[in-house]
Amino acid sequence: MKRAVNRLESKEVASNDNAVLAVLKPQTDNIPRPSSRYGQQSDLRDQNQLLMVTNNELQKNLTETKHRVTQLEQHNTELQEVNAEVQKQLKDCHMLLVVESIDPVLGVKIGETNQKNDDQRRDILNISRDLLDELRTFGDMATEQSALLGNIQKTMTDLRQARDHLMQERESFSLEADEMEKALVEAEELLCK
């Protein structure tokens, strides 16, 4: 039997229920063939026994799988019955809610909900009006500030231009004063001679 096991290679294949099927493939690489008829019969007997064991395992797995499928079908049927009952109860509850005018989400009468919604809507409108008034006031203030900023920027530009003009006049005055001083020094030198 060991010789047959050594000559066969087993492959396992898993099904949905993790059933294992064994597929046997003879190995023919570098294995000497038995020369006697007795050896061949022994090998065939061992292979036959392996095939019978594998067949029994497959039959057992098939039976277990069929049993599992039957259980799942029964469970599915039970769940469908429960689902149908729940759907019926849901329709009944919906009818009661409609008859009593009850909001299914909030659990209060629809008239009360409408009153609360109207009150909330009024509050939101009042808040919106207040916000719009504040935005208008802010916009007016921003416009005034923008105009004031524009005036300040214009004044700053005028002051810069005036400063630049004064700097130019100061430089030209300094140049003139230097020239006059040189002229005075020259005149004094001429007078001293």
VEXVO-690867 format. One record per residue (C-alpha): x, y, z; residue number from 1. Coordinates in nm, 2 decimals, m for minus. Each point is the difference from the previous one (the first is absolute). Layout:
# residues N
      px      py      pz  num
       X       Y       Z  NUM
...
This chain:
# residues 193
      px      py      pz  num
    0.00    0.00    0.00    1
    0.29    0.23    0.07    2
    0.12   m0.04   m0.36    3
   m0.34    0.11   m0.14    4
   m0.01    0.30    0.23    5
    0.35    0.10   m0.11    6
   m0.10   m0.03   m0.36    7
   m0.32    0.21    0.03    8
   m0.03    0.37    0.04    9
   m0.31    0.14    0.17   10
   m0.17    0.33   m0.08   11
   m0.26    0.16    0.22   12
   m0.29    0.21   m0.13   13
   m0.23    0.19    0.25   14
   m0.37    0.05   m0.07   15
   m0.24    0.26    0.15   16
   m0.04   m0.21    0.32   17
    0.37   m0.07    0.02   18
   m0.04   m0.36   m0.13   19
    0.32   m0.14   m0.12   20
    0.02   m0.21   m0.31   21
    0.31   m0.19   m0.07   22
    0.12   m0.04   m0.35   23
    0.27   m0.26   m0.04   24
    0.26    0.03   m0.27   25
    0.26   m0.27   m0.06   26
    0.36    0.11    0.00   27
    0.20   m0.14   m0.28   28
    0.33    0.18    0.04   29
    0.30   m0.22    0.08   30
   m0.20   m0.29    0.15   31
    0.10   m0.34   m0.11   32
   m0.29   m0.23   m0.11   33
   m0.04   m0.33    0.18   34
    0.12   m0.28   m0.21   35
   m0.22   m0.27    0.14   36
   m0.37   m0.06   m0.03   37
   m0.02   m0.03    0.38   38
    0.14    0.35    0.04   39
   m0.25    0.14   m0.25   40
   m0.29   m0.17    0.18   41
    0.12    0.13    0.33   42
    0.02    0.35   m0.14   43
   m0.34   m0.02   m0.15   44
   m0.14   m0.13    0.33   45
    0.15    0.29    0.19   46
   m0.13    0.25   m0.25   47
   m0.34   m0.16    0.02   48
    0.00    0.03    0.37   49
    0.10    0.37   m0.02   50
   m0.28    0.06   m0.25   51
   m0.25   m0.17    0.23   52
    0.11    0.21    0.30   53
   m0.02    0.32   m0.21   54
   m0.34   m0.11   m0.14   55
   m0.13   m0.06    0.36   56
    0.13    0.35    0.11   57
   m0.17    0.16   m0.30   58
   m0.33   m0.18    0.07   59
    0.02    0.11    0.36   60
    0.07    0.36   m0.11   61
   m0.29   m0.01   m0.24   62
   m0.23   m0.12    0.27   63
    0.11    0.27    0.23   64
   m0.04    0.27   m0.27   65
   m0.35   m0.12   m0.08   66
   m0.09    0.01    0.37   67
    0.14    0.35    0.03   68
   m0.19    0.12   m0.31   69
   m0.32   m0.15    0.14   70
    0.06    0.19    0.33   71
    0.07    0.32   m0.18   72
   m0.32   m0.03   m0.21   73
   m0.20   m0.07    0.31   74
    0.16    0.31    0.17   75
   m0.07    0.21   m0.31   76
   m0.37   m0.11    0.01   77
   m0.03    0.09    0.37   78
    0.16    0.34   m0.06   79
   m0.24    0.07   m0.29   80
   m0.29   m0.08    0.23   81
    0.14    0.23    0.27   82
    0.05    0.28   m0.26   83
   m0.36   m0.03   m0.12   84
   m0.13    0.03    0.35   85
    0.22    0.30    0.07   86
   m0.12    0.17   m0.33   87
   m0.36   m0.07    0.11   88
    0.06    0.16    0.34   89
    0.18    0.30   m0.16   90
   m0.31    0.06   m0.23   91
   m0.23   m0.02    0.30   92
    0.22    0.25    0.20   93
    0.01    0.23   m0.30   94
   m0.38   m0.01   m0.03   95
   m0.03    0.09    0.37   96
    0.24    0.29   m0.04   97
   m0.20    0.13   m0.30   98
   m0.33   m0.03    0.18   99
    0.13    0.18    0.31  100
    0.19    0.26   m0.21  101
    0.32   m0.07    0.17  102
    0.34    0.07   m0.15  103
    0.18   m0.33   m0.02  104
    0.34    0.16    0.05  105
   m0.07    0.25    0.28  106
   m0.28   m0.20    0.17  107
   m0.22    0.31    0.05  108
   m0.33    0.11   m0.16  109
    0.05    0.16   m0.34  110
   m0.20    0.32    0.11  111
    0.24    0.05    0.29  112
    0.29   m0.04   m0.23  113
   m0.14    0.25   m0.25  114
   m0.04    0.26    0.29  115
    0.36   m0.06    0.11  116
    0.12    0.03   m0.36  117
   m0.19    0.33   m0.04  118
    0.15    0.13    0.33  119
    0.35   m0.11   m0.11  120
   m0.05    0.16   m0.35  121
   m0.10    0.33    0.17  122
    0.30   m0.01    0.23  123
    0.23   m0.07   m0.30  124
   m0.16    0.29   m0.20  125
    0.05    0.24    0.29  126
    0.36   m0.11    0.05  127
    0.06    0.03   m0.38  128
   m0.14    0.36    0.01  129
    0.22    0.09    0.29  130
    0.30   m0.14   m0.18  131
   m0.08    0.19   m0.32  132
   m0.04    0.32    0.19  133
    0.34   m0.06    0.17  134
    0.15   m0.08   m0.34  135
   m0.13    0.32   m0.15  136
    0.13    0.20    0.30  137
    0.34   m0.17   m0.04  138
    0.00    0.07   m0.38  139
   m0.08    0.37    0.06  140
    0.29    0.02    0.26  141
    0.23   m0.18   m0.24  142
   m0.08    0.24   m0.28  143
    0.06    0.30    0.24  144
    0.33   m0.16    0.11  145
    0.10   m0.07   m0.36  146
   m0.07    0.37   m0.09  147
    0.20    0.12    0.30  148
    0.28   m0.24   m0.09  149
    0.00    0.13   m0.35  150
    0.03    0.36    0.13  151
    0.28   m0.10    0.23  152
    0.19   m0.17   m0.28  153
   m0.05    0.31   m0.22  154
    0.13    0.22    0.28  155
    0.30   m0.23    0.05  156
    0.08    0.01   m0.37  157
   m0.02    0.38    0.00  158
    0.22    0.02    0.30  159
    0.26   m0.24   m0.16  160
    0.00    0.21   m0.31  161
    0.04    0.32    0.21  162
    0.28   m0.16    0.19  163
    0.17   m0.11   m0.32  164
   m0.04    0.36   m0.13  165
    0.15    0.15    0.32  166
    0.29   m0.25   m0.02  167
    0.07    0.11   m0.36  168
   m0.02    0.37    0.10  169
    0.23   m0.06    0.30  170
    0.25   m0.17   m0.22  171
   m0.01    0.28   m0.25  172
    0.02    0.26    0.28  173
    0.30   m0.19    0.15  174
    0.17    0.00   m0.34  175
   m0.07    0.37   m0.04  176
    0.13    0.07    0.35  177
    0.32   m0.20   m0.07  178
    0.05    0.19   m0.32  179
   m0.05    0.34    0.18  180
    0.24   m0.10    0.27  181
    0.26   m0.09   m0.26  182
   m0.07    0.33   m0.18  183
    0.05    0.18    0.34  184
    0.32   m0.18    0.07  185
    0.13    0.09   m0.35  186
   m0.11    0.36    0.05  187
    0.17    0.02    0.33  188
    0.32   m0.14   m0.15  189
   m0.02    0.26   m0.27  190
   m0.05    0.28    0.24  191
    0.28   m0.12    0.22  192
    0.25    0.01   m0.28  193
